[in-house]
Amino acid sequence: MILLEIENRVVRETLDVRFATAAGSKPEPVTVIVADFDGVQYHIHNPGGDKTKVQVSIAMKFYKELEQFSALDLLRAEYGDHLCEKAENGYNVSLIYDLTSLPADPAARDLLSKKAASLKRNCFATVFMKYFEWQQSGETEHKRAVIHYRDDETMYVEAQHDRVTVIFSTVFKDEDDIVIGKVFMQEFKEGRKATGANPQILFSHKNPPLELQKTPGARSGDNIGYITFVLFPRHFTSATRDNTINLIHTLRNYLHYHIKCTKAYIHSRMRAKTTEFLKVLNRARPDSDSKAQKKTITGKTFNK
């Protein structure tokens, strides 16, 4: 299976080019608008037409729901002076980079572009970080977080005395997607049996899990699925929490990406098999050009 990149490659490569050429040549104008998963949009440009500065802005439909979990404080700690106090109009968060004062070390510049390309991940991380901290400090009285990360899909996060539970609701567009999705969820369960260190994963179809039975807005239906992750303290220690966030916040896109890849592979195999069958039928077809010779009762022959 392929793990999806947590960074936006277009943002990363655009900034890498600008940072690499900043010292040796005249800065060039840049204007890039790029879409990401979950309806997220990036905008890279020169604010006010100043070519020596590059601004990276992000628009997320669900950012307002993240603000209640101190999203701005985490972003300020991550990006420092590069975080703009006021975001670009129409966007939620903006970063600014002065090309004339970049660090001389290439590794340091590479780290800057990597962090900027992970802006969506770091925004998403705020809700996980907050609930990890609450669970570790025993503050389990906080209500469940409800993040509408897509128009028709929702994420729920809750801290309990011995775990943090993360539940994703997802919509399957086709009936085939449900069947393939169940197979993938079963593979996750088998992986946990093999190692024992993986989080517990539960999958429910049509109806919400027990934790959400009385939750307003928890949808039911033939095309609705719920994926539950049970994270124990070992999954969000200081050494493991970053990797946990990297993997879990891309779970929905990871699942649907592999469902589409599986369907594409099945279709390619079906087309290959159909082509093979057609070749067999063509070889079995009699030659229509050959003329069979017939003989009459008097002994004369003719071609039919």
Summary of the structure (lengths in Angstrom):
residues: 304
radius of gyration: 28.2
end to end distance: 61.2
largest distance: 109.3
contacts: 829
relative contact order: 0.10
helix: 46%
strand: 21%
